[in-house]
Amino acid sequence: MTDRNGEATENVDATEDDADAEDDPRTAGYDEWLDAIEAGDGYALVCPSGHGSLPPRRVCPECGSTTLAREPLSDAGTVETFTVVHVPSPQFADDAPYVTAVVDAGPTRVTGVVRSDDRGGRNG
Amino acid sequence: MTDVRVAGVGLTRFGSHPDRAGRDLFATAALRAFEDAGVAREDVEALNYGNFMGALAEHQGHQAPLMAEAAGVRCPATRYESACASAGVAVREAVRTVRAGDADVVLAGGMERMTNLPTDEVTEGLAIAADDLFEVRAGVTFPGAYALMARAYFEAYGGGARGPRARRREEPRERGSERVRPVPPGGVRRRGARRAAGRGAAAPLRRLSDHGRRERLVLVSEEYATAHDLDAPVAVTGVGQRTDRLALADRAHLARTPAADDAADAAYAAAGVEAADVDVAEVHDCFTIAEVLAVESLGLADRGEGIAAARDGLTTADGDLPVNLSGGLKAKGHPVGATGGSQIAELTRILRGDHPNSEHVADAEVGVAHNAGGTVASAVVHVLEVAE
């Protein structure tokens, strides 16, 4: 997570940053973001106009800004809606029924599976 | 700018066709459309073909040339893919092509086979219309996504799962020679669905629907219709398409469908009509909550009132504004990449007066078709009017 003290913003080139670190280019940037979430350092990308989005991303989807800085997701988001999935896709076959929720996490909303043994959401 | 007429429509039966390949079904629908239109196939200048998951369901990519030869037309053929809005987008592009004067005759429609796959593979196939990283990997399925929208709607406006679905239990509808059966309490049990009776794929939704079907339209310019003395009284007078963020969580509203709001505004403006002018509608009710959101986006019900529209009788067959006289997606089936075309085909027949349910709207002049892709990241709206 970018330290927001001092230099307030830092251009993030998530795709290139993560291509080195991850094996699967389809999940570059995303895997790093997941790792950050698990480490308690979840972040969103925020443009100067305050639009939040999730990586990997080069351009703010709302306004087209290419200046995207990492800002922390809130630790305790608000559940805006949720569902209990009983008929899963094959990759979740062993998990059903499970809860998927959309959480307002500050700069952006996050969709994730809610586990009974953790306090927040898990994405993936 | 020329007027665009629907010269003819052709549909195959909704349902499971385990012994028929997509190319055969598509050819059947095309033959019916040509027969209905009275248009020579050699006059077709473009084929716009909608399909979403053919690469998964039939291991067949590049389907547009295949369907052109199946239909016996030799012309540029293109597949359009916008998830469940694929055929609606294909028709919209056909309308634009004719309107621009680039073609006088376009064959448009779609095909989807789904019931040949087991439930878990269909679930996975449909889910890829969502954001793979931030939704599918977070456990979102297609029913799950609409369940998220349903709960958000109930939170915002009240209501619950005992809303509009009551209509279909009470008012079975006719479609063709087949009677659309009322839905039993507890919902429809789908083959292979691993869930207890009365429990749906994703709470608070209660049942899952999928089917297979293909449909074709022949769209012609007004000039062509006149020159060939065609009986083509229904015109497509307005189209609108909008795109929203792919992931539901990134939308401006979880309990609304902004892309459909804007697509409807654009279609109404192009046609020079208002929501109050609409006599009959076909809307994309892949789930019951989707109809609620659709009638609100189309301006047929106020925000928060769509949940009661069917229950109050507004949108039932004998209401002031019948919605889905075709039966709707949940009653008749939802072959995803073909649905948008089937809506316009059925709406054409409803307005022409030769649909089995035309009697409910005998004087209807303005119809609207609402087709949505994914969780309405794609929306396309057509306004059809009886010309003259």
Interface residues (C-beta under 8 A of the other chain):
Chain A: R26 T27 Y30 S53 L54 P61 E80 T81 F82 T83 V84 V85 H86 V87 P88 S89 P90 Q91 F92 A93 D95 A96 Y98 T100 V102 T108 R109 V110 T111 G112 V113 N123 G124
Chain B: T119 D120 E121 T123 E124 A127 D132 L133 F134 E135 V136 R137 A138 G139 V140 T141 P143 G144 A147 L148 M149 R151 A152 E155 A193 R194 R195 R199 G200 A201 A202 A203 P204 L205 L208 R245 A247 L248 A249 D250 L254
